[in-house]
Amino acid sequence: MVDFANKVNLPVITVPDFRECKVDSEWIDDFDSFARQQWQDFNFKLSDGESLSEVQQRGIAALKKVLENYKNQNIAIGTHGTILSTIINFYDKSFGYNEFNEIKHVMPWIVKFEFDGDKCIEIEKINIFKYK
């Protein structure tokens, strides 16, 4: 994100609420099972972690503030896979565990949102990789 900002001569503004989901204070040996359980129950969380519902609420609130502060402007946001996935899910309930699982190792993964005010009118997933 910093390279992009430097190329277009724009500042990087850190929005702490776009941070990744806190899983727990301990290492999770079987992240896939944990992630599947979270996607099945958006309120599931470990003792020192966040639920996907909490992550989604935090992410949507941050996104709405950014949209308000930069109304009618093009915005680039760099974030992590889980919070981005929950934001997509907020607007498109068909985006769930299977879609999250497909993209969790794709970096960078680009998603273009189009808004009318704070209403999302289009989501486009952009594949920058060329597969043979």
N, CA, C and O atoms as CSV, one atom per row, in Angstrom:
chain,resi,resn,atom,element,x,y,z
A,1,MET,N,N,0.819,-1.182,0.000
A,1,MET,CA,C,0.000,0.000,0.000
A,1,MET,C,C,0.867,1.253,0.000
A,1,MET,O,O,0.546,2.236,-0.667
A,2,VAL,N,N,1.960,1.214,0.744
A,2,VAL,CA,C,2.850,2.370,0.812
A,2,VAL,C,C,3.460,2.643,-0.563
A,2,VAL,O,O,3.550,3.800,-0.973
A,3,ASP,N,N,3.881,1.596,-1.283
A,3,ASP,CA,C,4.437,1.786,-2.625
A,3,ASP,C,C,3.426,2.454,-3.542
A,3,ASP,O,O,3.759,3.384,-4.276
A,4,PHE,N,N,2.185,1.972,-3.496
A,4,PHE,CA,C,1.112,2.567,-4.304
A,4,PHE,C,C,0.926,4.034,-3.939
A,4,PHE,O,O,0.870,4.887,-4.825
A,5,ALA,N,N,0.831,4.336,-2.665
A,5,ALA,CA,C,0.627,5.716,-2.214
A,5,ALA,C,C,1.772,6.613,-2.666
A,5,ALA,O,O,1.548,7.744,-3.099
A,6,ASN,N,N,2.993,6.110,-2.564
A,6,ASN,CA,C,4.142,6.902,-3.007
A,6,ASN,C,C,4.091,7.172,-4.509
A,6,ASN,O,O,4.412,8.275,-4.953
A,7,LYS,N,N,3.691,6.172,-5.291
A,7,LYS,CA,C,3.633,6.336,-6.756
A,7,LYS,C,C,2.607,7.377,-7.166
A,7,LYS,O,O,2.820,8.101,-8.138
A,8,VAL,N,N,1.514,7.465,-6.453
A,8,VAL,CA,C,0.471,8.439,-6.798
A,8,VAL,C,C,0.539,9.689,-5.922
A,8,VAL,O,O,-0.339,10.550,-5.970
A,9,ASN,N,N,1.602,9.767,-5.122
A,9,ASN,CA,C,1.871,10.937,-4.289
A,9,ASN,C,C,0.709,11.284,-3.349
A,9,ASN,O,O,0.264,12.429,-3.272
A,10,LEU,N,N,0.235,10.250,-2.636
A,10,LEU,CA,C,-0.824,10.436,-1.650
A,10,LEU,C,C,-0.362,9.904,-0.297
A,10,LEU,O,O,0.457,8.988,-0.240
A,11,PRO,N,N,-0.874,10.464,0.777
A,11,PRO,CA,C,-0.463,9.985,2.103
A,11,PRO,C,C,-1.130,8.646,2.447
A,11,PRO,O,O,-2.200,8.316,1.936
A,12,VAL,N,N,-0.478,7.903,3.308
A,12,VAL,CA,C,-1.070,6.698,3.881
A,12,VAL,C,C,-1.671,7.103,5.217
A,12,VAL,O,O,-0.989,7.670,6.071
A,13,ILE,N,N,-2.934,6.813,5.388
A,13,ILE,CA,C,-3.626,7.128,6.638
A,13,ILE,C,C,-3.990,5.806,7.292
A,13,ILE,O,O,-4.708,5.000,6.700
A,14,THR,N,N,-3.511,5.576,8.492
A,14,THR,CA,C,-3.784,4.334,9.204
A,14,THR,C,C,-5.133,4.428,9.908
A,14,THR,O,O,-5.410,5.373,10.648
A,15,VAL,N,N,-5.962,3.420,9.654
A,15,VAL,CA,C,-7.267,3.318,10.318
A,15,VAL,C,C,-7.198,2.044,11.165
A,15,VAL,O,O,-7.365,0.949,10.629
A,16,PRO,N,N,-6.959,2.162,12.461
A,16,PRO,CA,C,-6.761,0.982,13.307
A,16,PRO,C,C,-7.889,-0.053,13.243
A,16,PRO,O,O,-7.640,-1.243,13.435
A,17,ASP,N,N,-9.107,0.377,12.981
A,17,ASP,CA,C,-10.219,-0.570,12.964
A,17,ASP,C,C,-10.256,-1.453,11.722
A,17,ASP,O,O,-11.109,-2.336,11.628
A,18,PHE,N,N,-9.349,-1.239,10.762
A,18,PHE,CA,C,-9.212,-2.154,9.632
A,18,PHE,C,C,-8.195,-3.262,9.932
A,18,PHE,O,O,-7.797,-4.006,9.035
A,19,ARG,N,N,-7.779,-3.364,11.196
A,19,ARG,CA,C,-6.817,-4.402,11.567
A,19,ARG,C,C,-7.444,-5.795,11.424
A,19,ARG,O,O,-8.664,-5.935,11.333
A,20,GLU,N,N,-6.600,-6.799,11.407
A,20,GLU,CA,C,-7.058,-8.175,11.257
A,20,GLU,C,C,-7.766,-8.649,12.523
A,20,GLU,O,O,-7.614,-8.074,13.601
A,21,CYS,N,N,-8.526,-9.693,12.357
A,21,CYS,CA,C,-9.238,-10.337,13.458
A,21,CYS,C,C,-8.246,-10.872,14.485
A,21,CYS,O,O,-7.243,-11.490,14.130
A,22,LYS,N,N,-8.533,-10.631,15.749
A,22,LYS,CA,C,-7.722,-11.243,16.804
A,22,LYS,C,C,-8.295,-12.624,17.081
A,22,LYS,O,O,-9.439,-12.758,17.515
A,23,VAL,N,N,-7.489,-13.649,16.825
A,23,VAL,CA,C,-7.940,-15.034,16.981
A,23,VAL,C,C,-7.905,-15.435,18.448
A,23,VAL,O,O,-8.903,-15.905,18.994
A,24,ASP,N,N,-6.751,-15.248,19.084
A,24,ASP,CA,C,-6.555,-15.618,20.492
A,24,ASP,C,C,-5.141,-15.204,20.869
A,24,ASP,O,O,-4.387,-14.735,20.016
A,25,SER,N,N,-4.775,-15.368,22.120
A,25,SER,CA,C,-3.404,-15.103,22.552
A,25,SER,C,C,-2.506,-16.309,22.339
A,25,SER,O,O,-1.282,-16.201,22.412
A,26,GLU,N,N,-3.109,-17.447,22.078
A,26,GLU,CA,C,-2.373,-18.695,21.857
A,26,GLU,C,C,-2.381,-19.046,20.377
A,26,GLU,O,O,-3.265,-18.620,19.633
A,27,TRP,N,N,-1.389,-19.827,19.953
A,27,TRP,CA,C,-1.308,-20.314,18.576
A,27,TRP,C,C,-2.440,-21.314,18.323
A,27,TRP,O,O,-2.744,-22.140,19.184
A,28,ILE,N,N,-3.054,-21.238,17.156
A,28,ILE,CA,C,-4.116,-22.162,16.768
A,28,ILE,C,C,-3.509,-23.183,15.805
A,28,ILE,O,O,-3.117,-22.835,14.692
A,29,ASP,N,N,-3.433,-24.450,16.241
A,29,ASP,CA,C,-2.838,-25.490,15.399
A,29,ASP,C,C,-3.670,-25.786,14.163
A,29,ASP,O,O,-3.115,-25.976,13.081
A,30,ASP,N,N,-4.978,-25.830,14.300
A,30,ASP,CA,C,-5.856,-26.165,13.184
A,30,ASP,C,C,-6.702,-24.944,12.832
A,30,ASP,O,O,-7.879,-24.859,13.179
A,31,PHE,N,N,-6.067,-23.997,12.130
A,31,PHE,CA,C,-6.759,-22.753,11.796
A,31,PHE,C,C,-7.949,-23.009,10.885
A,31,PHE,O,O,-8.967,-22.327,11.000
A,32,ASP,N,N,-7.842,-23.979,9.981
A,32,ASP,CA,C,-8.946,-24.248,9.060
A,32,ASP,C,C,-10.223,-24.640,9.803
A,32,ASP,O,O,-11.305,-24.148,9.482
A,33,SER,N,N,-10.101,-25.517,10.787
A,33,SER,CA,C,-11.281,-25.912,11.570
A,33,SER,C,C,-11.828,-24.735,12.366
A,33,SER,O,O,-13.041,-24.553,12.467
A,34,PHE,N,N,-10.933,-23.947,12.924
A,34,PHE,CA,C,-11.343,-22.760,13.670
A,34,PHE,C,C,-12.088,-21.790,12.754
A,34,PHE,O,O,-13.157,-21.293,13.110
A,35,ALA,N,N,-11.521,-21.522,11.571
A,35,ALA,CA,C,-12.146,-20.587,10.633
A,35,ALA,C,C,-13.504,-21.108,10.173
A,35,ALA,O,O,-14.466,-20.345,10.084
A,36,ARG,N,N,-13.582,-22.389,9.885
A,36,ARG,CA,C,-14.861,-22.980,9.461
A,36,ARG,C,C,-15.909,-22.781,10.555
A,36,ARG,O,O,-17.051,-22.425,10.261
A,37,GLN,N,N,-15.529,-23.008,11.810
A,37,GLN,CA,C,-16.467,-22.851,12.921
A,37,GLN,C,C,-16.912,-21.390,13.045
A,37,GLN,O,O,-18.082,-21.117,13.315
A,38,GLN,N,N,-15.982,-20.456,12.848
A,38,GLN,CA,C,-16.361,-19.044,12.927
A,38,GLN,C,C,-17.328,-18.656,11.818
A,38,GLN,O,O,-18.261,-17.888,12.051
A,39,TRP,N,N,-17.113,-19.181,10.611
A,39,TRP,CA,C,-18.010,-18.850,9.505
A,39,TRP,C,C,-19.371,-19.509,9.683
A,39,TRP,O,O,-20.374,-18.997,9.187
A,40,GLN,N,N,-19.419,-20.632,10.382
A,40,GLN,CA,C,-20.707,-21.282,10.659
A,40,GLN,C,C,-21.469,-20.552,11.760
A,40,GLN,O,O,-22.700,-20.529,11.761
A,41,ASP,N,N,-20.735,-19.960,12.691
A,41,ASP,CA,C,-21.341,-19.238,13.809
A,41,ASP,C,C,-20.585,-17.929,13.987
A,41,ASP,O,O,-19.533,-17.901,14.627
A,42,PHE,N,N,-21.116,-16.839,13.423
A,42,PHE,CA,C,-20.436,-15.547,13.441
A,42,PHE,C,C,-20.174,-15.031,14.851
A,42,PHE,O,O,-19.402,-14.086,15.018
A,43,ASN,N,N,-20.794,-15.621,15.869
A,43,ASN,CA,C,-20.571,-15.191,17.246
A,43,ASN,C,C,-19.533,-16.048,17.970
A,43,ASN,O,O,-19.179,-15.753,19.111
A,44,PHE,N,N,-19.042,-17.108,17.318
A,44,PHE,CA,C,-18.045,-17.986,17.951
A,44,PHE,C,C,-16.707,-17.263,18.050
A,44,PHE,O,O,-16.252,-16.622,17.102
A,45,LYS,N,N,-16.085,-17.384,19.230
A,45,LYS,CA,C,-14.745,-16.836,19.426
A,45,LYS,C,C,-14.058,-17.594,20.536
A,45,LYS,O,O,-14.706,-18.232,21.366
A,46,LEU,N,N,-12.751,-17.521,20.545
A,46,LEU,CA,C,-11.964,-18.108,21.625
A,46,LEU,C,C,-11.906,-17.106,22.772
A,46,LEU,O,O,-12.317,-15.955,22.623
A,47,SER,N,N,-11.400,-17.543,23.896
A,47,SER,CA,C,-11.483,-16.738,25.124
A,47,SER,C,C,-10.844,-15.359,25.004
A,47,SER,O,O,-11.304,-14.411,25.640
A,48,ASP,N,N,-9.799,-15.232,24.204
A,48,ASP,CA,C,-9.113,-13.946,24.093
A,48,ASP,C,C,-9.141,-13.438,22.656
A,48,ASP,O,O,-8.220,-12.747,22.218
A,49,GLY,N,N,-10.203,-13.783,21.920
A,49,GLY,CA,C,-10.271,-13.395,20.520
A,49,GLY,C,C,-11.546,-12.651,20.193
A,49,GLY,O,O,-12.348,-12.330,21.070
A,50,GLU,N,N,-11.715,-12.384,18.908
A,50,GLU,CA,C,-12.902,-11.700,18.410
A,50,GLU,C,C,-13.751,-12.669,17.598
A,50,GLU,O,O,-13.230,-13.592,16.973
A,51,SER,N,N,-15.037,-12.454,17.613
A,51,SER,CA,C,-15.936,-13.199,16.729
A,51,SER,C,C,-15.948,-12.489,15.374
A,51,SER,O,O,-15.563,-11.325,15.273
A,52,LEU,N,N,-16.391,-13.198,14.339
A,52,LEU,CA,C,-16.512,-12.556,13.029
A,52,LEU,C,C,-17.556,-11.450,13.056
A,52,LEU,O,O,-17.439,-10.465,12.327
A,53,SER,N,N,-18.571,-11.606,13.888
A,53,SER,CA,C,-19.572,-10.555,14.040
A,53,SER,C,C,-18.927,-9.269,14.567
A,53,SER,O,O,-19.210,-8.180,14.068
A,54,GLU,N,N,-18.073,-9.396,15.559
A,54,GLU,CA,C,-17.376,-8.226,16.116
A,54,GLU,C,C,-16.449,-7.603,15.073
A,54,GLU,O,O,-16.378,-6.380,14.947
A,55,VAL,N,N,-15.742,-8.451,14.330
A,55,VAL,CA,C,-14.823,-7.962,13.300
A,55,VAL,C,C,-15.618,-7.225,12.216
A,55,VAL,O,O,-15.227,-6.145,11.774
A,56,GLN,N,N,-16.722,-7.815,11.801
A,56,GLN,CA,C,-17.544,-7.215,10.767
A,56,GLN,C,C,-18.097,-5.867,11.221
A,56,GLN,O,O,-18.060,-4.896,10.466
A,57,GLN,N,N,-18.603,-5.803,12.436
A,57,GLN,CA,C,-19.149,-4.541,12.952
A,57,GLN,C,C,-18.064,-3.459,12.989
A,57,GLN,O,O,-18.310,-2.312,12.616
A,58,ARG,N,N,-16.882,-3.829,13.434
A,58,ARG,CA,C,-15.760,-2.885,13.497
A,58,ARG,C,C,-15.369,-2.416,12.094
A,58,ARG,O,O,-15.151,-1.227,11.865
A,59,GLY,N,N,-15.284,-3.365,11.164
A,59,GLY,CA,C,-14.893,-3.034,9.799
A,59,GLY,C,C,-15.910,-2.170,9.075
A,59,GLY,O,O,-15.541,-1.220,8.383
A,60,ILE,N,N,-17.181,-2.492,9.230
A,60,ILE,CA,C,-18.232,-1.705,8.571
A,60,ILE,C,C,-18.289,-0.295,9.156
A,60,ILE,O,O,-18.459,0.674,8.416
A,61,ALA,N,N,-18.151,-0.174,10.460
A,61,ALA,CA,C,-18.144,1.159,11.081
A,61,ALA,C,C,-16.973,1.993,10.550
A,61,ALA,O,O,-17.138,3.176,10.252
A,62,ALA,N,N,-15.801,1.382,10.432
A,62,ALA,CA,C,-14.631,2.093,9.909
A,62,ALA,C,C,-14.848,2.475,8.448
A,62,ALA,O,O,-14.518,3.587,8.036
A,63,LEU,N,N,-15.401,1.553,7.672
A,63,LEU,CA,C,-15.658,1.828,6.262
A,63,LEU,C,C,-16.643,2.979,6.097
A,63,LEU,O,O,-16.443,3.847,5.247
A,64,LYS,N,N,-17.698,2.997,6.896
A,64,LYS,CA,C,-18.687,4.078,6.800
A,64,LYS,C,C,-18.058,5.433,7.134
A,64,LYS,O,O,-18.394,6.439,6.509
A,65,LYS,N,N,-17.147,5.468,8.111
A,65,LYS,CA,C,-16.455,6.725,8.447
A,65,LYS,C,C,-15.582,7.181,7.287
A,65,LYS,O,O,-15.554,8.365,6.953
A,66,VAL,N,N,-14.865,6.236,6.668
A,66,VAL,CA,C,-14.011,6.575,5.527
A,66,VAL,C,C,-14.860,7.095,4.376
A,66,VAL,O,O,-14.512,8.096,3.751
A,67,LEU,N,N,-15.974,6.421,4.091
A,67,LEU,CA,C,-16.855,6.868,3.008
A,67,LEU,C,C,-17.400,8.270,3.282
A,67,LEU,O,O,-17.533,9.080,2.364
A,68,GLU,N,N,-17.707,8.546,4.522
A,68,GLU,CA,C,-18.215,9.869,4.890
A,68,GLU,C,C,-17.124,10.929,4.762
A,68,GLU,O,O,-17.366,12.023,4.250
A,69,ASN,N,N,-15.915,10.594,5.234
A,69,ASN,CA,C,-14.810,11.555,5.209
A,69,ASN,C,C,-14.277,11.816,3.796
A,69,ASN,O,O,-13.721,12.883,3.534
A,70,TYR,N,N,-14.437,10.869,2.901
A,70,TYR,CA,C,-13.905,10.991,1.538
A,70,TYR,C,C,-15.019,10.835,0.509
A,70,TYR,O,O,-14.854,10.161,-0.507
A,71,LYS,N,N,-16.135,11.457,0.784
A,71,LYS,CA,C,-17.339,11.363,-0.052
A,71,LYS,C,C,-17.008,11.721,-1.501
A,71,LYS,O,O,-16.320,12.704,-1.778
A,72,ASN,N,N,-17.521,10.889,-2.422
A,72,ASN,CA,C,-17.365,11.105,-3.864
A,72,ASN,C,C,-15.914,11.086,-4.337
A,72,ASN,O,O,-15.579,11.701,-5.350
A,73,GLN,N,N,-15.059,10.384,-3.605
A,73,GLN,CA,C,-13.659,10.245,-4.007
A,73,GLN,C,C,-13.327,8.768,-4.192
A,73,GLN,O,O,-13.992,7.893,-3.636
A,74,ASN,N,N,-12.296,8.511,-4.976
A,74,ASN,CA,C,-11.781,7.152,-5.086
A,74,ASN,C,C,-10.867,6.904,-3.904
A,74,ASN,O,O,-10.046,7.753,-3.556
A,75,ILE,N,N,-11.007,5.747,-3.289
A,75,ILE,CA,C,-10.266,5.411,-2.072
A,75,ILE,C,C,-9.632,4.046,-2.253
A,75,ILE,O,O,-10.268,3.139,-2.788
A,76,ALA,N,N,-8.405,3.883,-1.823
A,76,ALA,CA,C,-7.756,2.568,-1.791
A,76,ALA,C,C,-7.534,2.207,-0.332
A,76,ALA,O,O,-6.965,2.989,0.430
A,77,ILE,N,N,-7.983,1.026,0.050
A,77,ILE,CA,C,-7.824,0.555,1.427
A,77,ILE,C,C,-7.047,-0.751,1.390
A,77,ILE,O,O,-7.408,-1.676,0.661
A,78,GLY,N,N,-6.001,-0.823,2.162
A,78,GLY,CA,C,-5.244,-2.061,2.314
A,78,GLY,C,C,-5.587,-2.669,3.660
A,78,GLY,O,O,-5.513,-1.992,4.686
A,79,THR,N,N,-5.960,-3.937,3.666
A,79,THR,CA,C,-6.328,-4.584,4.920
A,79,THR,C,C,-6.027,-6.074,4.831
A,79,THR,O,O,-5.311,-6.515,3.932
A,80,HIS,N,N,-6.564,-6.835,5.747
A,80,HIS,CA,C,-6.313,-8.267,5.851
A,80,HIS,C,C,-7.507,-9.073,5.356
A,80,HIS,O,O,-8.614,-8.553,5.210
A,81,GLY,N,N,-7.258,-10.356,5.102
A,81,GLY,CA,C,-8.247,-11.227,4.480
A,81,GLY,C,C,-9.503,-11.471,5.283
A,81,GLY,O,O,-10.599,-11.471,4.721
A,82,THR,N,N,-9.379,-11.678,6.575
A,82,THR,CA,C,-10.574,-11.991,7.362
A,82,THR,C,C,-11.492,-10.787,7.463
A,82,THR,O,O,-12.696,-10.911,7.239
A,83,ILE,N,N,-10.954,-9.636,7.793
A,83,ILE,CA,C,-11.830,-8.462,7.915
A,83,ILE,C,C,-12.398,-8.074,6.559
A,83,ILE,O,O,-13.564,-7.687,6.473
A,84,LEU,N,N,-11.598,-8.167,5.491
A,84,LEU,CA,C,-12.117,-7.877,4.162
A,84,LEU,C,C,-13.245,-8.846,3.813
A,84,LEU,O,O,-14.262,-8.437,3.253
A,85,SER,N,N,-13.071,-10.113,4.138
A,85,SER,CA,C,-14.102,-11.117,3.860
A,85,SER,C,C,-15.393,-10.831,4.623
A,85,SER,O,O,-16.483,-11.018,4.082
A,86,THR,N,N,-15.284,-10.385,5.860
A,86,THR,CA,C,-16.499,-10.080,6.622
A,86,THR,C,C,-17.190,-8.832,6.084
A,86,THR,O,O,-18.414,-8.725,6.149
A,87,ILE,N,N,-16.417,-7.891,5.555
A,87,ILE,CA,C,-17.013,-6.705,4.947
A,87,ILE,C,C,-17.758,-7.103,3.673
A,87,ILE,O,O,-18.878,-6.649,3.438
A,88,ILE,N,N,-17.135,-7.956,2.848
A,88,ILE,CA,C,-17.834,-8.437,1.655
A,88,ILE,C,C,-19.113,-9.160,2.069
A,88,ILE,O,O,-20.168,-8.946,1.473
A,89,ASN,N,N,-19.022,-10.017,3.091
A,89,ASN,CA,C,-20.183,-10.769,3.565
A,89,ASN,C,C,-21.307,-9.853,4.033
A,89,ASN,O,O,-22.479,-10.193,3.876
A,90,PHE,N,N,-20.978,-8.715,4.597
A,90,PHE,CA,C,-22.000,-7.759,5.044
A,90,PHE,C,C,-22.886,-7.335,3.873
A,90,PHE,O,O,-24.100,-7.198,4.019
A,91,TYR,N,N,-22.267,-7.130,2.720
A,91,TYR,CA,C,-22.995,-6.671,1.539
A,91,TYR,C,C,-23.465,-7.819,0.644
A,91,TYR,O,O,-24.412,-7.661,-0.126
A,92,ASP,N,N,-22.807,-8.965,0.746
A,92,ASP,CA,C,-23.124,-10.125,-0.096
A,92,ASP,C,C,-23.076,-11.380,0.768
A,92,ASP,O,O,-22.015,-11.977,0.952
A,93,LYS,N,N,-24.228,-11.773,1.294
A,93,LYS,CA,C,-24.300,-12.905,2.223
A,93,LYS,C,C,-23.861,-14.229,1.592
A,93,LYS,O,O,-23.601,-15.188,2.318
A,94,SER,N,N,-23.772,-14.306,0.260
A,94,SER,CA,C,-23.319,-15.551,-0.370
A,94,SER,C,C,-21.808,-15.748,-0.197
A,94,SER,O,O,-21.303,-16.846,-0.430
A,95,PHE,N,N,-21.083,-14.700,0.207
A,95,PHE,CA,C,-19.651,-14.816,0.462
A,95,PHE,C,C,-19.471,-15.391,1.858
A,95,PHE,O,O,-19.775,-14.732,2.852
A,96,GLY,N,N,-18.975,-16.625,1.931
A,96,GLY,CA,C,-18.836,-17.311,3.208
A,96,GLY,C,C,-17.502,-18.022,3.338
A,96,GLY,O,O,-16.501,-17.608,2.754
A,97,TYR,N,N,-17.502,-19.092,4.107
A,97,TYR,CA,C,-16.261,-19.815,4.400
A,97,TYR,C,C,-15.563,-20.299,3.125
A,97,TYR,O,O,-14.349,-20.140,2.996
A,98,ASN,N,N,-16.307,-20.886,2.181
A,98,ASN,CA,C,-15.671,-21.418,0.973
A,98,ASN,C,C,-14.944,-20.328,0.201
A,98,ASN,O,O,-13.830,-20.545,-0.276
A,99,GLU,N,N,-15.558,-19.169,0.074
A,99,GLU,CA,C,-14.928,-18.053,-0.632
A,99,GLU,C,C,-13.732,-17.524,0.161
A,99,GLU,O,O,-12.688,-17.221,-0.417
A,100,PHE,N,N,-13.880,-17.413,1.469
A,100,PHE,CA,C,-12.764,-17.004,2.326
A,100,PHE,C,C,-11.607,-17.984,2.169
A,100,PHE,O,O,-10.454,-17.572,2.039
A,101,ASN,N,N,-11.906,-19.253,2.182
A,101,ASN,CA,C,-10.879,-20.288,2.083
A,101,ASN,C,C,-10.145,-20.216,0.740
A,101,ASN,O,O,-8.948,-20.495,0.672
A,102,GLU,N,N,-10.855,-19.843,-0.320
A,102,GLU,CA,C,-10.234,-19.731,-1.638
A,102,GLU,C,C,-9.254,-18.573,-1.721
A,102,GLU,O,O,-8.267,-18.658,-2.451
A,103,ILE,N,N,-9.498,-17.509,-1.002
A,103,ILE,CA,C,-8.659,-16.308,-1.145
A,103,ILE,C,C,-7.645,-16.114,-0.021
A,103,ILE,O,O,-6.815,-15.208,-0.097
A,104,LYS,N,N,-7.694,-16.932,1.005
A,104,LYS,CA,C,-6.888,-16.618,2.195
A,104,LYS,C,C,-5.379,-16.623,1.946
A,104,LYS,O,O,-4.625,-16.044,2.727
A,105,HIS,N,N,-4.936,-17.266,0.876
A,105,HIS,CA,C,-3.497,-17.262,0.579
A,105,HIS,C,C,-3.161,-16.466,-0.679
A,105,HIS,O,O,-2.016,-16.469,-1.131
A,106,VAL,N,N,-4.157,-15.784,-1.246
A,106,VAL,CA,C,-3.932,-14.975,-2.437
A,106,VAL,C,C,-3.586,-13.556,-1.996
A,106,VAL,O,O,-4.398,-12.864,-1.382
A,107,MET,N,N,-2.370,-13.141,-2.320
A,107,MET,CA,C,-1.933,-11.799,-1.939
A,107,MET,C,C,-1.140,-11.205,-3.094
A,107,MET,O,O,-0.203,-11.851,-3.564
A,108,PRO,N,N,-1.453,-10.051,-3.558
A,108,PRO,CA,C,-2.604,-9.263,-3.116
A,108,PRO,C,C,-3.887,-9.765,-3.766
A,108,PRO,O,O,-3.874,-10.326,-4.862
A,109,TRP,N,N,-4.969,-9.554,-3.077
A,109,TRP,CA,C,-6.299,-9.840,-3.608
A,109,TRP,C,C,-7.034,-8.518,-3.628
A,109,TRP,O,O,-7.144,-7.841,-2.605
A,110,ILE,N,N,-7.532,-8.155,-4.783
A,110,ILE,CA,C,-8.128,-6.829,-4.960
A,110,ILE,C,C,-9.631,-6.954,-5.149
A,110,ILE,O,O,-10.113,-7.757,-5.948
A,111,VAL,N,N,-10.347,-6.149,-4.403
A,111,VAL,CA,C,-11.798,-6.098,-4.503
A,111,VAL,C,C,-12.181,-4.635,-4.686
A,111,VAL,O,O,-11.762,-3.764,-3.923
A,112,LYS,N,N,-12.988,-4.385,-5.717
A,112,LYS,CA,C,-13.460,-3.029,-5.988
A,112,LYS,C,C,-14.914,-2.928,-5.541
A,112,LYS,O,O,-15.778,-3.666,-6.013
A,113,PHE,N,N,-15.161,-2.012,-4.634
A,113,PHE,CA,C,-16.513,-1.720,-4.172
A,113,PHE,C,C,-16.946,-0.406,-4.830
A,113,PHE,O,O,-16.154,0.529,-4.942
A,114,GLU,N,N,-18.192,-0.346,-5.258
A,114,GLU,CA,C,-18.741,0.910,-5.738
A,114,GLU,C,C,-19.894,1.281,-4.815
A,114,GLU,O,O,-20.778,0.471,-4.536
A,115,PHE,N,N,-19.861,2.521,-4.351
A,115,PHE,CA,C,-20.863,2.994,-3.400
A,115,PHE,C,C,-21.619,4.185,-3.956
A,115,PHE,O,O,-21.084,4.983,-4.725
A,116,ASP,N,N,-22.861,4.286,-3.554
A,116,ASP,CA,C,-23.666,5.477,-3.740
A,116,ASP,C,C,-23.958,5.937,-2.318
A,116,ASP,O,O,-24.835,5.393,-1.647
A,117,GLY,N,N,-23.221,6.937,-1.866
A,117,GLY,CA,C,-23.269,7.297,-0.448
A,117,GLY,C,C,-22.649,6.169,0.348
A,117,GLY,O,O,-21.496,5.803,0.119
A,118,ASP,N,N,-23.414,5.609,1.294
A,118,ASP,CA,C,-22.888,4.459,2.036
A,118,ASP,C,C,-23.550,3.149,1.593
A,118,ASP,O,O,-23.400,2.115,2.244
A,119,LYS,N,N,-24.282,3.210,0.477
A,119,LYS,CA,C,-24.934,2.015,-0.053
A,119,LYS,C,C,-24.027,1.368,-1.108
A,119,LYS,O,O,-23.666,1.997,-2.102
A,120,CYS,N,N,-23.671,0.109,-0.872
A,120,CYS,CA,C,-22.832,-0.620,-1.811
A,120,CYS,C,C,-23.691,-1.052,-2.999
A,120,CYS,O,O,-24.691,-1.750,-2.829
A,121,ILE,N,N,-23.295,-0.633,-4.200
A,121,ILE,CA,C,-24.074,-0.981,-5.385
A,121,ILE,C,C,-23.372,-2.015,-6.272
A,121,ILE,O,O,-24.002,-2.600,-7.152
A,122,GLU,N,N,-22.082,-2.241,-6.049
A,122,GLU,CA,C,-21.378,-3.262,-6.832
A,122,GLU,C,C,-20.111,-3.699,-6.112
A,122,GLU,O,O,-19.415,-2.892,-5.497
A,123,ILE,N,N,-19.827,-4.997,-6.203
A,123,ILE,CA,C,-18.573,-5.553,-5.698
A,123,ILE,C,C,-17.958,-6.339,-6.844
A,123,ILE,O,O,-18.588,-7.237,-7.402
A,124,GLU,N,N,-16.723,-5.994,-7.191
A,124,GLU,CA,C,-16.008,-6.688,-8.265
A,124,GLU,C,C,-14.702,-7.242,-7.703
A,124,GLU,O,O,-13.887,-6.503,-7.150
A,125,LYS,N,N,-14.517,-8.541,-7.851
A,125,LYS,CA,C,-13.271,-9.174,-7.432
A,125,LYS,C,C,-12.332,-9.174,-8.627
A,125,LYS,O,O,-12.677,-9.689,-9.690
A,126,ILE,N,N,-11.160,-8.605,-8.460
A,126,ILE,CA,C,-10.219,-8.429,-9.562
A,126,ILE,C,C,-9.074,-9.427,-9.404
A,126,ILE,O,O,-8.344,-9.399,-8.413
A,127,ASN,N,N,-8.928,-10.301,-10.387
A,127,ASN,CA,C,-7.869,-11.295,-10.380
A,127,ASN,C,C,-6.685,-10.720,-11.150
A,127,ASN,O,O,-6.749,-10.575,-12.370
A,128,ILE,N,N,-5.603,-10.390,-10.440
A,128,ILE,CA,C,-4.441,-9.831,-11.115
A,128,ILE,C,C,-3.455,-10.908,-11.538
A,128,ILE,O,O,-2.449,-10.610,-12.182
A,129,PHE,N,N,-3.732,-12.151,-11.183
A,129,PHE,CA,C,-2.863,-13.266,-11.553
A,129,PHE,C,C,-3.362,-13.894,-12.835
A,129,PHE,O,O,-4.568,-14.027,-13.046
A,130,LYS,N,N,-2.437,-14.278,-13.682
A,130,LYS,CA,C,-2.821,-14.966,-14.922
A,130,LYS,C,C,-2.452,-16.418,-14.791
A,130,LYS,O,O,-1.276,-16.778,-14.761
A,131,TYR,N,N,-3.474,-17.253,-14.712
A,131,TYR,CA,C,-3.275,-18.692,-14.584
A,131,TYR,C,C,-3.230,-19.319,-15.964
A,131,TYR,O,O,-3.921,-18.879,-16.882
A,132,LYS,N,N,-2.408,-20.355,-16.102
A,132,LYS,CA,C,-2.328,-21.081,-17.387
A,132,LYS,C,C,-3.094,-22.362,-17.296
A,132,LYS,O,O,-3.152,-23.117,-18.266
